[in-house]
Amino acid sequence: MNNHIIVIKIGGSTLGQHDTTMQDLVELQKQGIPAVVIHGGGKTITEWLGKLSSDTKFVHGERVTDRTGLEVATAVLAGVVNKDLVANLNFIGGKAIGISGVDGCLLTAKVKNPDLGFVGNIEKVNIELLKTLMEAGYIPVISSVSYNSAVKPGNGPLLLNVNADVAAGEIAAALKAEKLVFLTDIAGVCDKDGRVLATLDVQAAEALIASGVVTSGMIPKIRSGIRASQVTGKARIIDGRRPHALLNEIQSSQGGTTIYK
């Protein structure tokens, strides 16, 4: 399999109607550059939970997930968000197929921490499914709802909510991808003075987390970038709000933050 694969994590902030990410993905496909997309959708999950008068809590950037939260996350991520992305890619001339981590046991996981509820820690990535889809010419578009490999039917849910940033790091590592790119709504990882850091090694990244400079949803992005960089050699956190940010990243990698092993 061609290892010049680009794994792209799309956050909710990069899914606006004026965004160019969909066009960029189709252009990469036309250029013969294999891409795998993992998407979030946390904002939409929070909105749906609000309609059900269900509270949303986060611990170190990860959503605490009870049974209601798991059902909503599955419906939103594997349903509404995933199919909307795939429909848009196909509409503008791409060839995409949407799956979740449950399909083909792409992502198998176990409960990460009982305090987080039904949140999974990925144990295995089945790259055979992704290879099959890419060899058939598809862009796999993945929601991170995963298969619970540590429960017997009837003793708990067979699904687990997995942070999409974490899933992106594990998928990039399993594929030995050339690069993992996080499209975010910030210019990059910043230091304590708010200046964007052009590069970040593992030691410096953990120091930022330990000192509290990096908090909330940026923590799983950085740690997943570290995980991917241990295999791929490079992970990038860039501003996905910029026009054609993804294409520009493939061509020049300017701006943003590069995480090295």
C-alpha positions as YAML, in Angstrom:
chain: A
units: angstrom
residues:
- id: 1
  name: MET
  ca: [0.00, 0.00, 0.00]
- id: 2
  name: ASN
  ca: [1.14, 3.52, -0.79]
- id: 3
  name: ASN
  ca: [2.40, 4.96, 2.50]
- id: 4
  name: HIS
  ca: [2.24, 8.52, 1.23]
- id: 5
  name: ILE
  ca: [-1.12, 8.65, 2.98]
- id: 6
  name: ILE
  ca: [-2.34, 11.84, 4.56]
- id: 7
  name: VAL
  ca: [-4.56, 11.42, 7.61]
- id: 8
  name: ILE
  ca: [-6.73, 14.46, 8.23]
- id: 9
  name: LYS
  ca: [-8.66, 15.22, 11.39]
- id: 10
  name: ILE
  ca: [-11.49, 17.66, 10.66]
- id: 11
  name: GLY
  ca: [-12.91, 19.51, 13.65]
- id: 12
  name: GLY
  ca: [-16.38, 21.00, 13.83]
- id: 13
  name: SER
  ca: [-14.90, 24.45, 13.31]
- id: 14
  name: THR
  ca: [-13.80, 23.49, 9.80]
- id: 15
  name: LEU
  ca: [-17.19, 22.25, 8.65]
- id: 16
  name: GLY
  ca: [-18.78, 25.63, 7.87]
- id: 17
  name: GLN
  ca: [-20.57, 26.25, 4.60]
- id: 18
  name: HIS
  ca: [-17.84, 28.62, 3.38]
- id: 19
  name: ASP
  ca: [-15.06, 26.18, 4.16]
- id: 20
  name: THR
  ca: [-12.84, 24.84, 1.36]
- id: 21
  name: THR
  ca: [-11.80, 21.56, 2.99]
- id: 22
  name: MET
  ca: [-14.21, 19.47, 0.92]
- id: 23
  name: GLN
  ca: [-12.88, 20.98, -2.32]
- id: 24
  name: ASP
  ca: [-9.32, 20.40, -1.13]
- id: 25
  name: LEU
  ca: [-10.02, 16.75, -0.41]
- id: 26
  name: VAL
  ca: [-11.49, 16.20, -3.86]
- id: 27
  name: GLU
  ca: [-8.50, 17.93, -5.44]
- id: 28
  name: LEU
  ca: [-6.09, 15.68, -3.50]
- id: 29
  name: GLN
  ca: [-8.05, 12.68, -4.72]
- id: 30
  name: LYS
  ca: [-7.76, 13.89, -8.33]
- id: 31
  name: GLN
  ca: [-4.00, 14.26, -7.80]
- id: 32
  name: GLY
  ca: [-3.79, 10.66, -6.63]
- id: 33
  name: ILE
  ca: [-2.87, 11.52, -3.05]
- id: 34
  name: PRO
  ca: [-4.55, 8.99, -0.73]
- id: 35
  name: ALA
  ca: [-6.33, 10.58, 2.20]
- id: 36
  name: VAL
  ca: [-8.16, 9.27, 5.24]
- id: 37
  name: VAL
  ca: [-10.50, 11.62, 7.07]
- id: 38
  name: ILE
  ca: [-11.51, 11.44, 10.73]
- id: 39
  name: HIS
  ca: [-14.10, 13.95, 11.84]
- id: 40
  name: GLY
  ca: [-15.38, 15.36, 15.06]
- id: 41
  name: GLY
  ca: [-18.78, 16.77, 15.85]
- id: 42
  name: GLY
  ca: [-18.64, 17.62, 19.53]
- id: 43
  name: LYS
  ca: [-20.47, 20.91, 19.17]
- id: 44
  name: THR
  ca: [-23.44, 19.19, 17.54]
- id: 45
  name: ILE
  ca: [-23.44, 16.48, 20.22]
- id: 46
  name: THR
  ca: [-23.56, 19.17, 22.91]
- id: 47
  name: GLU
  ca: [-26.47, 20.87, 21.13]
- id: 48
  name: TRP
  ca: [-28.43, 17.63, 20.94]
- id: 49
  name: LEU
  ca: [-27.74, 16.79, 24.56]
- id: 50
  name: GLY
  ca: [-28.98, 20.27, 25.48]
- id: 51
  name: LYS
  ca: [-32.28, 19.54, 23.77]
- id: 52
  name: LEU
  ca: [-32.57, 16.48, 26.01]
- id: 53
  name: SER
  ca: [-31.67, 18.56, 29.09]
- id: 54
  name: SER
  ca: [-28.59, 16.39, 29.57]
- id: 55
  name: ASP
  ca: [-25.46, 17.96, 31.03]
- id: 56
  name: THR
  ca: [-22.12, 17.92, 29.22]
- id: 57
  name: LYS
  ca: [-18.91, 17.47, 31.20]
- id: 58
  name: PHE
  ca: [-15.31, 17.22, 30.02]
- id: 59
  name: VAL
  ca: [-12.19, 15.84, 31.71]
- id: 60
  name: HIS
  ca: [-8.87, 16.75, 30.05]
- id: 61
  name: GLY
  ca: [-10.68, 17.48, 26.81]
- id: 62
  name: GLU
  ca: [-12.67, 14.23, 26.73]
- id: 63
  name: ARG
  ca: [-16.44, 14.08, 27.05]
- id: 64
  name: VAL
  ca: [-17.88, 12.17, 30.01]
- id: 65
  name: THR
  ca: [-20.34, 9.80, 28.33]
- id: 66
  name: ASP
  ca: [-23.33, 8.14, 29.99]
- id: 67
  name: ARG
  ca: [-25.80, 5.90, 28.12]
- id: 68
  name: THR
  ca: [-27.78, 8.86, 26.80]
- id: 69
  name: GLY
  ca: [-24.59, 10.57, 25.73]
- id: 70
  name: LEU
  ca: [-23.41, 7.41, 23.97]
- id: 71
  name: GLU
  ca: [-26.65, 7.12, 22.02]
- id: 72
  name: VAL
  ca: [-26.52, 10.79, 21.02]
- id: 73
  name: ALA
  ca: [-22.84, 10.60, 20.07]
- id: 74
  name: THR
  ca: [-23.52, 7.58, 17.88]
- id: 75
  name: ALA
  ca: [-26.51, 9.19, 16.19]
- id: 76
  name: VAL
  ca: [-24.70, 12.47, 15.57]
- id: 77
  name: LEU
  ca: [-21.23, 11.21, 14.64]
- id: 78
  name: ALA
  ca: [-21.96, 8.01, 12.74]
- id: 79
  name: GLY
  ca: [-25.21, 9.43, 11.36]
- id: 80
  name: VAL
  ca: [-25.81, 13.11, 10.75]
- id: 81
  name: VAL
  ca: [-22.24, 14.47, 10.60]
- id: 82
  name: ASN
  ca: [-20.67, 11.53, 8.78]
- id: 83
  name: LYS
  ca: [-23.33, 11.26, 6.09]
- id: 84
  name: ASP
  ca: [-23.42, 15.01, 5.54]
- id: 85
  name: LEU
  ca: [-19.67, 15.04, 4.90]
- id: 86
  name: VAL
  ca: [-19.83, 12.08, 2.54]
- id: 87
  name: ALA
  ca: [-22.78, 13.55, 0.66]
- id: 88
  name: ASN
  ca: [-20.93, 16.85, 0.21]
- id: 89
  name: LEU
  ca: [-17.77, 15.14, -1.05]
- id: 90
  name: ASN
  ca: [-19.72, 13.03, -3.53]
- id: 91
  name: PHE
  ca: [-21.79, 16.05, -4.64]
- id: 92
  name: ILE
  ca: [-18.71, 18.03, -5.69]
- id: 93
  name: GLY
  ca: [-17.14, 15.17, -7.61]
- id: 94
  name: GLY
  ca: [-15.31, 13.15, -4.99]
- id: 95
  name: LYS
  ca: [-15.53, 9.45, -4.31]
- id: 96
  name: ALA
  ca: [-16.07, 8.97, -0.59]
- id: 97
  name: ILE
  ca: [-17.53, 6.40, 1.72]
- id: 98
  name: GLY
  ca: [-18.53, 6.93, 5.34]
- id: 99
  name: ILE
  ca: [-17.86, 4.44, 8.10]
- id: 100
  name: SER
  ca: [-17.55, 4.36, 11.86]
- id: 101
  name: GLY
  ca: [-15.01, 2.62, 14.01]
- id: 102
  name: VAL
  ca: [-17.58, -0.14, 14.51]
- id: 103
  name: ASP
  ca: [-17.74, -1.08, 10.83]
- id: 104
  name: GLY
  ca: [-15.52, -4.05, 10.15]
- id: 105
  name: CYS
  ca: [-14.23, -3.58, 13.71]
- id: 106
  name: LEU
  ca: [-12.09, -0.78, 12.32]
- id: 107
  name: LEU
  ca: [-11.50, 0.50, 15.86]
- id: 108
  name: THR
  ca: [-11.73, -1.88, 18.79]
- id: 109
  name: ALA
  ca: [-11.60, -0.32, 22.23]
- id: 110
  name: LYS
  ca: [-12.03, -0.91, 25.94]
- id: 111
  name: VAL
  ca: [-13.44, 1.42, 28.60]
- id: 112
  name: LYS
  ca: [-10.70, 3.93, 29.31]
- id: 113
  name: ASN
  ca: [-11.70, 5.11, 32.77]
- id: 114
  name: PRO
  ca: [-14.94, 4.34, 34.60]
- id: 115
  name: ASP
  ca: [-15.11, 7.99, 35.68]
- id: 116
  name: LEU
  ca: [-15.49, 8.95, 32.00]
- id: 117
  name: GLY
  ca: [-18.33, 6.50, 31.46]
- id: 118
  name: PHE
  ca: [-18.56, 4.83, 28.05]
- id: 119
  name: VAL
  ca: [-15.41, 6.40, 26.64]
- id: 120
  name: GLY
  ca: [-13.04, 4.04, 24.89]
- id: 121
  name: ASN
  ca: [-9.29, 3.60, 24.71]
- id: 122
  name: ILE
  ca: [-8.35, 2.16, 21.31]
- id: 123
  name: GLU
  ca: [-6.74, -1.27, 21.48]
- id: 124
  name: LYS
  ca: [-6.48, -2.09, 17.76]
- id: 125
  name: VAL
  ca: [-6.93, -0.53, 14.33]
- id: 126
  name: ASN
  ca: [-7.99, -2.82, 11.48]
- id: 127
  name: ILE
  ca: [-6.16, -1.24, 8.55]
- id: 128
  name: GLU
  ca: [-7.31, -3.97, 6.15]
- id: 129
  name: LEU
  ca: [-10.67, -2.25, 5.83]
- id: 130
  name: LEU
  ca: [-9.03, 1.10, 5.10]
- id: 131
  name: LYS
  ca: [-6.65, -0.49, 2.57]
- id: 132
  name: THR
  ca: [-9.58, -2.08, 0.78]
- id: 133
  name: LEU
  ca: [-11.47, 1.20, 0.55]
- id: 134
  name: MET
  ca: [-8.46, 3.23, -0.60]
- id: 135
  name: GLU
  ca: [-7.44, 0.63, -3.18]
- id: 136
  name: ALA
  ca: [-10.98, 0.86, -4.55]
- id: 137
  name: GLY
  ca: [-10.49, 4.61, -4.96]
- id: 138
  name: TYR
  ca: [-12.51, 5.89, -2.00]
- id: 139
  name: ILE
  ca: [-11.75, 8.51, 0.61]
- id: 140
  name: PRO
  ca: [-12.68, 6.83, 3.91]
- id: 141
  name: VAL
  ca: [-14.56, 9.30, 6.11]
- id: 142
  name: ILE
  ca: [-14.53, 7.98, 9.66]
- id: 143
  name: SER
  ca: [-16.51, 8.72, 12.78]
- id: 144
  name: SER
  ca: [-14.75, 7.53, 15.91]
- id: 145
  name: VAL
  ca: [-17.58, 5.59, 17.57]
- id: 146
  name: SER
  ca: [-15.84, 2.29, 18.26]
- id: 147
  name: TYR
  ca: [-16.50, -1.39, 18.97]
- id: 148
  name: ASN
  ca: [-16.35, -2.37, 22.63]
- id: 149
  name: SER
  ca: [-14.22, -5.51, 22.59]
- id: 150
  name: ALA
  ca: [-14.28, -6.06, 26.35]
- id: 151
  name: VAL
  ca: [-17.98, -6.61, 27.00]
- id: 152
  name: LYS
  ca: [-20.29, -9.54, 26.50]
- id: 153
  name: PRO
  ca: [-23.65, -8.87, 24.81]
- id: 154
  name: GLY
  ca: [-26.25, -8.06, 27.43]
- id: 155
  name: ASN
  ca: [-23.69, -6.87, 29.98]
- id: 156
  name: GLY
  ca: [-23.20, -3.41, 28.56]
- id: 157
  name: PRO
  ca: [-23.10, -1.43, 25.33]
- id: 158
  name: LEU
  ca: [-21.14, -2.81, 22.40]
- id: 159
  name: LEU
  ca: [-20.32, 0.76, 21.38]
- id: 160
  name: LEU
  ca: [-17.89, 3.23, 22.93]
- id: 161
  name: ASN
  ca: [-17.38, 6.93, 22.37]
- id: 162
  name: VAL
  ca: [-13.74, 7.59, 21.38]
- id: 163
  name: ASN
  ca: [-12.25, 11.05, 21.09]
- id: 164
  name: ALA
  ca: [-11.78, 11.78, 17.37]
- id: 165
  name: ASP
  ca: [-8.34, 13.33, 17.93]
- id: 166
  name: VAL
  ca: [-7.21, 10.16, 19.67]
- id: 167
  name: ALA
  ca: [-8.65, 8.03, 16.88]
- id: 168
  name: ALA
  ca: [-6.83, 10.11, 14.28]
- id: 169
  name: GLY
  ca: [-3.49, 9.55, 16.02]
- id: 170
  name: GLU
  ca: [-4.02, 5.79, 16.28]
- id: 171
  name: ILE
  ca: [-5.16, 5.49, 12.66]
- id: 172
  name: ALA
  ca: [-2.22, 7.53, 11.38]
- id: 173
  name: ALA
  ca: [0.19, 5.38, 13.38]
- id: 174
  name: ALA
  ca: [-1.39, 2.12, 12.21]
- id: 175
  name: LEU
  ca: [-1.26, 3.21, 8.56]
- id: 176
  name: LYS
  ca: [2.30, 4.54, 8.93]
- id: 177
  name: ALA
  ca: [0.94, 7.63, 7.23]
- id: 178
  name: GLU
  ca: [3.24, 10.26, 5.82]
- id: 179
  name: LYS
  ca: [1.57, 12.97, 7.86]
- id: 180
  name: LEU
  ca: [-1.25, 13.61, 10.31]
- id: 181
  name: VAL
  ca: [-2.93, 16.99, 9.90]
- id: 182
  name: PHE
  ca: [-5.30, 18.51, 12.46]
- id: 183
  name: LEU
  ca: [-7.53, 21.20, 10.94]
- id: 184
  name: THR
  ca: [-8.51, 23.45, 13.85]
- id: 185
  name: ASP
  ca: [-9.95, 26.89, 14.60]
- id: 186
  name: ILE
  ca: [-6.64, 28.25, 15.96]
- id: 187
  name: ALA
  ca: [-3.39, 29.32, 14.31]
- id: 188
  name: GLY
  ca: [-1.39, 26.61, 16.08]
- id: 189
  name: VAL
  ca: [-0.17, 25.61, 19.53]
- id: 190
  name: CYS
  ca: [0.75, 28.71, 21.53]
- id: 191
  name: ASP
  ca: [3.21, 29.34, 24.33]
- id: 192
  name: LYS
  ca: [2.32, 31.10, 27.59]
- id: 193
  name: ASP
  ca: [2.58, 34.48, 25.85]
- id: 194
  name: GLY
  ca: [0.17, 33.50, 23.09]
- id: 195
  name: ARG
  ca: [2.83, 33.12, 20.41]
- id: 196
  name: VAL
  ca: [2.43, 30.26, 17.94]
- id: 197
  name: LEU
  ca: [5.12, 27.62, 18.31]
- id: 198
  name: ALA
  ca: [6.44, 26.56, 14.90]
- id: 199
  name: THR
  ca: [7.78, 23.26, 16.24]
- id: 200
  name: LEU
  ca: [7.15, 21.15, 19.30]
- id: 201
  name: ASP
  ca: [8.97, 18.01, 20.40]
- id: 202
  name: VAL
  ca: [7.59, 15.44, 22.82]
- id: 203
  name: GLN
  ca: [9.32, 16.86, 25.90]
- id: 204
  name: ALA
  ca: [8.21, 20.43, 25.19]
- id: 205
  name: ALA
  ca: [4.65, 19.29, 24.45]
- id: 206
  name: GLU
  ca: [4.34, 17.44, 27.75]
- id: 207
  name: ALA
  ca: [5.81, 20.44, 29.57]
- id: 208
  name: LEU
  ca: [3.11, 22.70, 28.09]
- id: 209
  name: ILE
  ca: [0.43, 20.29, 29.27]
- id: 210
  name: ALA
  ca: [1.95, 19.89, 32.74]
- id: 211
  name: SER
  ca: [2.26, 23.65, 33.22]
- id: 212
  name: GLY
  ca: [-1.36, 24.26, 32.23]
- id: 213
  name: VAL
  ca: [-0.48, 26.37, 29.19]
- id: 214
  name: VAL
  ca: [-2.24, 23.79, 27.02]
- id: 215
  name: THR
  ca: [-5.66, 22.79, 28.28]
- id: 216
  name: SER
  ca: [-9.00, 21.27, 27.31]
- id: 217
  name: GLY
  ca: [-9.46, 20.01, 23.74]
- id: 218
  name: MET
  ca: [-5.89, 20.80, 22.71]
- id: 219
  name: ILE
  ca: [-4.53, 18.10, 25.05]
- id: 220
  name: PRO
  ca: [-5.79, 15.09, 23.04]
- id: 221
  name: LYS
  ca: [-4.65, 16.78, 19.81]
- id: 222
  name: ILE
  ca: [-1.10, 17.20, 21.08]
- id: 223
  name: ARG
  ca: [-0.91, 13.75, 22.64]
- id: 224
  name: SER
  ca: [-2.32, 12.19, 19.47]
- id: 225
  name: GLY
  ca: [0.18, 14.18, 17.44]
- id: 226
  name: ILE
  ca: [2.94, 12.75, 19.64]
- id: 227
  name: ARG
  ca: [1.56, 9.24, 19.15]
- id: 228
  name: ALA
  ca: [1.44, 9.62, 15.38]
- id: 229
  name: SER
  ca: [4.85, 11.27, 15.14]
- id: 230
  name: GLN
  ca: [6.46, 8.28, 16.84]
- id: 231
  name: VAL
  ca: [5.61, 6.31, 13.70]
- id: 232
  name: THR
  ca: [5.04, 8.85, 10.95]
- id: 233
  name: GLY
  ca: [7.67, 11.35, 12.06]
- id: 234
  name: LYS
  ca: [5.38, 14.35, 11.72]
- id: 235
  name: ALA
  ca: [2.05, 15.71, 12.87]
- id: 236
  name: ARG
  ca: [0.72, 19.16, 12.07]
- id: 237
  name: ILE
  ca: [-1.79, 21.40, 13.87]
- id: 238
  name: ILE
  ca: [-2.95, 24.16, 11.52]
- id: 239
  name: ASP
  ca: [-5.69, 26.76, 11.09]
- id: 240
  name: GLY
  ca: [-8.38, 25.05, 9.05]
- id: 241
  name: ARG
  ca: [-10.33, 28.30, 8.69]
- id: 242
  name: ARG
  ca: [-7.89, 29.64, 6.11]
- id: 243
  name: PRO
  ca: [-8.97, 29.23, 2.48]
- id: 244
  name: HIS
  ca: [-7.50, 26.03, 1.02]
- id: 245
  name: ALA
  ca: [-5.60, 25.36, 4.22]
- id: 246
  name: LEU
  ca: [-5.32, 21.66, 3.42]
- id: 247
  name: LEU
  ca: [-3.98, 22.09, -0.11]
- id: 248
  name: ASN
  ca: [-1.53, 24.73, 1.09]
- id: 249
  name: GLU
  ca: [-0.40, 22.36, 3.84]
- id: 250
  name: ILE
  ca: [0.35, 19.59, 1.36]
- id: 251
  name: GLN
  ca: [2.26, 21.99, -0.88]
- id: 252
  name: SER
  ca: [4.27, 24.02, 1.61]
- id: 253
  name: SER
  ca: [3.49, 23.30, 5.32]
- id: 254
  name: GLN
  ca: [3.69, 26.96, 6.27]
- id: 255
  name: GLY
  ca: [2.30, 28.29, 9.55]
- id: 256
  name: GLY
  ca: [0.80, 26.22, 12.32]
- id: 257
  name: THR
  ca: [2.74, 23.87, 14.63]
- id: 258
  name: THR
  ca: [4.74, 20.78, 13.70]
- id: 259
  name: ILE
  ca: [5.02, 18.04, 16.32]
- id: 260
  name: TYR
  ca: [8.13, 15.85, 16.07]
- id: 261
  name: LYS
  ca: [9.02, 12.69, 17.95]
...
